[in-house]
Amino acid sequence: MGRYYNGDIEGKFWFAVQPSDAPSRFGGEVHEPPYVSYVFTEDDLPTCQAVLDKIENSPNFTKTKEFFDKLEGGYNNDMLAEAGITKQDVKDYADYELGKKIEDCLQQNGECHFDAEV
């Protein structure tokens, strides 16, 4: 079972890594369950980009991105440890992918709305 988000952007939160409130990291306005509704406007773009930049500049971002770009199938804690990737690195990378979708949506539409399963 997975938790999804949908609206102007769509995707699935990473299992056991990414909480439903991960979009809060990038700004926006929250509306309550059964879904968390996120509303982003052009005003949120600088916050979103600042968080993306912070993640991109984290020490293990490149290593983590390369790990997941090359990955065919699942991964486990042993694989992460062997690659020198922490659980926080994985969470940041999952959030980065979400943040890029938010950024792209804002740049294309000027606003971004989506619901995230709780």
PyMOL commands that set and color helices and strands:
alter all, ss='L'
color gray80, all
select helices_A, chain A and resi 22-26+42-56+61-70+77-83+87-109
alter helices_A, ss='H'
color red, helices_A
select strands_A, chain A and resi 4-7+11-12+29-31+35-41+111-117
alter strands_A, ss='S'
color yellow, strands_A
deselect
rebuild
show_as cartoon
